[in-house]
Amino acid sequence: MPTNMITARSAGTYSLGDLTVNRIGFGAMRITGNGGAASDRARVIGVLRRAVELGVNHIDTAAFYFTPLRSANELINTALSPYADDLVITTKVGPGRDPSGEWLPLARPDQLRGQVEENLRQLGRDHLDVVNLRQHGLDSVAEHFGALADLRDAGLIRHLGLANIRPQHLAQAQAIAPVVCVQNPYGVDTRRIHDQFVRTCGEQGAAFVPFFAIAGDKREAGGVAANAAVEAIARTHGATPAQVRIAWTLSRGPHLLAIPGTGNPDHLVENLAAGALSLSPDELATLE
């Protein structure tokens, strides 16, 4: 199928609670520019609008995705408001940054409402579709997750998820309220020790949404992690290594959601085309 005929719908769908999303979405971290560099505002707004035109209905963002000149939430609001009825915007709370960009300590449970309201203001919404608690260093997420469950009951949040967690955190949260998704680092060559946890999420009905699936250990620096096997398979298919990594992510189970992000319109189309890339059993075995 020609690349320009492929949309986000090619990879199928999964449900976040009562919200159905296409399995290839869009991660907003990169649209502000990396390393503090200014992104081209008009170009990024165009990429966001084109993503939705091509069937993307799941966008991952956060209020702490900003540089001195750009805010991911503000760009999303400018590009996409008024929002389509089927567009699901997932954000995350817990970490925070001061106006200069310096990281703050993890929010206390009583500070999470302020972070939720900050996302609401920036996005121009009266409720958030999905809010992930991104934890750092907590033995138990129960108190923080309980505070978000209260905000869900108050109507500010529709569904809850978790990010950057250890396996025991899922059970702690599930005892309080349903968890519709988990975001953790995971990829062909990233955190493979968590293969079983990825399967556990699916068994419990939670989507698994890996980050750094393309960048690998390069993390926030971006780019595509080098891997000889990935590159060889990409050559066989006439594909890019990033496309192979996205296809591998989707192969791990029907509950895996990909959220590649880019400010480049050509890369956007390539990323979505990965949903139609089928890796053979031998190729998948090679990547194991």
N, C-alpha and C positions, 0 to 999 in steps of 0.2 A: 504494500500500500504506500503511495507517495506520502512523504513526510507531511506535506501541507494539507493532507486530508485526515490526519490523525489528531484526535482530541483527547482530553483527559478521560473521556468515557471509555477509551479502549482498554483500560486496565480493570474495568469492573467497579463495583461499589462495595461499601461496608457501612454499617450503621454505628453512629455514636449516640447511644440511647435511641431516641426517636428521630434523630437527624441522619439522613442518608447522604454520604459524600462519595465522590469519585476517589479511587484509591491513589491517584497522583494529585497532590495538592501543590501548594506554594508556600515556601518558607520566606518570611519577610526580613530575616536578620540582615541579609546582604544588600537590601535596597537602599540603605542609608549611606553606603560607601564603606569600605574597609579601612581600618587604621586611621580613622578620623578624616579621610579624604572625602571631599564633597562629591556626591553622585549627581548626575545630570537629572534634575528634577523632572523636566518634561519627558525625558526618555523613560524614567522609572514609572511615572504615571501611565505612560503608554503601555509599558510592559504589564502592569497590573490590569489595565482594562483589556488588553489582548488575552491575558490568562483566563479571565472570566469568559470572554468570547469563545475561547477554545475549551470550555467545559470545566475549568477549575472552579470548584465550589467549596474548597476547604483551604483557608489561609491561616497560617500559624504566625503569631506575632507576639509582642510584649511591649509594655511601656518603657522598658529599659533598653530597647533597641533604638538608640539615637546617637548621633554625632553632633558636633557643634552647630551644624547647619540643617540636619535632617532628622525627622522622627518617623519611624515606620508607621506608627498608628495614624499620624497626621497625613502621611502620603496615602495610606489606604482609604482614609475618610475622604480626602480630596478626589481620589481617583474613582471610588466606587459608590459613594453615597449619592442618592438613596440606594440602599443595598437591595440586591435581588432577594426574593423570598427564600430561595434555596441556598443562599450563600452562608456557610458556616465559618465564623471567625473564632479561632481558638487562641487564647492568650494565656499568660502565665504570671503568677505572683510568687512572692517570697523574696527574691533578690530585689535590690533597688539601687539606684545611682543618684547622687546629688546633681544639681544643675551643671556642675563642672565636669561631670562624667565619672567621678570617683565612686567606687563601689561602697555601699553601705553594709552594715551587718544584716544578716537575714532578718526579715521582718518578724516581729512578735505576732502572736495570734491576734492581738487587739489592733494591730496595724494593718491587717490584711484588708479590712473594709476600705481604708483609704486608698490602697493600691487598686482594688477593684473599681472604686469610683474614678480614679485617675484614668484607667482604661476606658471606662464609659464615656468620660468627657472627651478624651482624645479621639475615640472612634465615633462619637456622636450617636450613641445608642442608649436605650433605656434598660437593656439587659445584655449580658454576655452569653454567647452560645455555650462555650466550654471554657472553663478556667482550670488550668493545671497548677497544682502546688509544686513548685520547683524547690526541693529541699537541698540543704547543704549541711551535713554534719549532725543531723538529728538522729538520735537513737529511736525515737518514736515520732511519727507524724500525726498522732491522734489529736493533739490539742489544736494544731494548725488546721488540719483537715476538718475538724469539728467546727472551727470558726467559719470555714468556707461553706460547710453544710448549712450553717445558720443563715448565711447570705443567700444560699440557694432557696431555702425555705421562705426567705423574705422576697423572693422574686428577682433578685439582682443577677442571678446566675441560673442557667438552665441545666447544665451538666458539669460534672467534676472529673478531673484527671490528676495524674501525678507525673512528675518529671525528675530525672536524675536520682532515681531511688535505688535502694537495695531490695532484694526480693521480699524481705519481711515487712517492708512498708506497705506492700499491696494488701496483705491480710489486715494490717492495722486500719487502713483506710476503709476497706470493704466492710468492716464491722460497724462503720459509722454511716456510710452512704455508698451508693453504687459508683464504681470507677469505670468511666467509659473509655479511657485511653491511658497509655503509659508512654512517656517519651524518655528514652535513654540512648546513650551513644551505642551504636551497633552498625556493623557493616561486614563486608567480605573479610577484612583483616582487622576489625575493631571489636573488642569485647566479646569474642566468640565464646568465652567461658559462660556467657549468659544465654546460650542456645535454649536450654531447658526453661529458663524463665520466660523467654519469648513465647515458647509453646504454652506455658502456664497461663499467660495473659489471654491467649486465644481460647483456651479451655474455659476461662472465666468470663468470656464475652467482652474483654477489653481489647480495643485496638492497640497495636504496638506501633509507635511512630518513631523510628530511629532518627537521630540527628548525627551529623558528621559521617553519614553513610557514604558520601562521595569524598569528602576531604580527609577522612581517616584521622590519623594522629596529627595532621596539620591543623585540625580543629578550626578555630575562628579565622586562621590565616587564609582559608579557602583553597581554591584550586582542586585538583583531582589527585588523590594519593597514587603514587607509583606502585604498580603490581604487574609483574611480567605475565602472569596467567590471565589477568583481566585484559591486558593490552593485546595478547594473542587472540583471545576470543573476540575482542572488538574488531580486529582486522578480518577475521573470518566472516563476520556479519556485515562488514562495511559500516560499522557503528563506532561510536566514541566510547572510551573507557567509562565516562560518566553514565552513558546509557546502559552499559553492561552492569554497572553497580546498581543502578535503579532497578533493572530487570531482576537482578539477583535478590534485591530486597523484596520485591513483590512475590518472588518464588517461594519465600520462606513460609507462606501461609496466607489464607484469604483475609486475615485480620491485620496484615502489614500494610501500613500507609506510608507512601513516600512524600516528602515535602522539600524537594530540591528548590533552592532559591537562586535568583539571578536578577541582575539589572540589564541583561543583554537579551534583546528580543529573539535573536537567532538561537541562543542557548535555551530559551524558554521552549521553543518549538522542538528542539532536540530532546529536551527532558521529557516532554509529553509523549514524544514518539517512542520512548523507551517502554511505554505500556503495551506496545504491540510487538516488542522484541521477545521472542521465545527462546530460552536457552535449553539445549538438549540435556538429557540425563547425564551424558558423558561430560558435557561442559560444566554442569552443576557439580559433578563428582570432582572434576579438576579443581574447582574453586573451593572444595572442602579441604 
